[in-house]
Amino acid sequence: MKFLHVIRANSKFSFIPFILMGKPEEVEHLKSSELKPNEGAVKRPVDYEELTTLMNEKLAYFREYISALA
């Protein structure tokens, strides 16, 4: 978690997708907090369909960010 806080504080990393994995109660706490559009969380054991959906969501955000630069 400390790593994420360091990255979140630096605006030049605001577009990099982050997906955190944790225990179900940790994931619920993270989801109830204010995650940025490039951040997500999945619980362990990982449901690969849920992970794939979340990855596609975050990559779509990244594509939109890159498109906005052009």
C-alpha positions as CSV (number, residue, x, y, z in Angstrom):
1,M,0.0,0.0,0.0
2,K,2.8,2.4,0.7
3,F,4.1,2.0,-2.8
4,L,0.7,3.0,-4.2
5,H,0.6,6.1,-2.0
6,V,4.0,7.2,-3.3
7,I,2.9,6.7,-6.9
8,R,-0.4,8.4,-6.3
9,A,1.4,11.5,-5.0
10,N,3.3,11.9,-8.2
11,S,1.1,13.4,-11.0
12,K,3.3,12.1,-13.8
13,F,2.2,8.5,-13.0
14,S,-1.5,9.4,-13.0
15,F,-2.2,7.5,-16.2
16,I,-0.4,4.2,-15.4
17,P,-3.0,1.4,-14.7
18,F,-2.7,-0.1,-11.2
19,I,-4.5,-3.3,-10.1
20,L,-4.0,-4.3,-6.5
21,M,-4.7,-7.8,-5.2
22,G,-5.6,-8.5,-1.6
23,K,-7.8,-10.2,0.9
24,P,-11.6,-9.7,0.4
25,E,-11.9,-7.3,3.3
26,E,-8.9,-5.2,2.0
27,V,-10.4,-5.1,-1.5
28,E,-13.8,-3.9,-0.1
29,H,-12.0,-1.2,1.9
30,L,-10.0,-0.1,-1.2
31,K,-13.2,-0.1,-3.4
32,S,-15.0,2.0,-0.9
33,S,-12.2,4.6,-0.8
34,E,-11.6,7.0,-3.6
35,L,-9.8,5.0,-6.3
36,K,-8.6,7.0,-9.2
37,P,-9.8,6.0,-12.7
38,N,-6.5,4.2,-13.4
39,E,-6.7,2.2,-10.1
40,G,-8.5,-1.0,-9.4
41,A,-8.5,-3.9,-6.9
42,V,-9.3,-7.6,-7.1
43,K,-9.5,-10.2,-4.3
44,R,-7.5,-13.3,-3.9
45,P,-7.9,-16.0,-5.1
46,V,-8.1,-14.2,-8.4
47,D,-11.2,-14.7,-10.6
48,Y,-9.5,-14.4,-14.0
49,E,-12.7,-13.2,-15.7
50,E,-13.0,-10.3,-13.1
51,L,-9.3,-9.6,-13.6
52,T,-9.6,-9.5,-17.4
53,T,-12.6,-7.2,-17.2
54,L,-10.8,-4.8,-14.8
55,M,-7.7,-4.8,-16.9
56,N,-9.7,-4.0,-20.0
57,E,-11.4,-1.1,-18.1
58,K,-8.1,0.4,-17.0
59,L,-6.5,0.0,-20.5
60,A,-9.5,1.8,-22.0
61,Y,-8.8,4.7,-19.6
62,F,-5.1,4.6,-20.7
63,R,-6.2,4.7,-24.4
64,E,-8.4,7.7,-23.7
65,Y,-5.6,9.4,-21.9
66,I,-3.2,8.9,-24.8
67,S,-5.8,10.0,-27.3
68,A,-6.4,13.2,-25.4
69,L,-2.7,14.0,-25.8
70,A,-2.9,14.0,-29.6
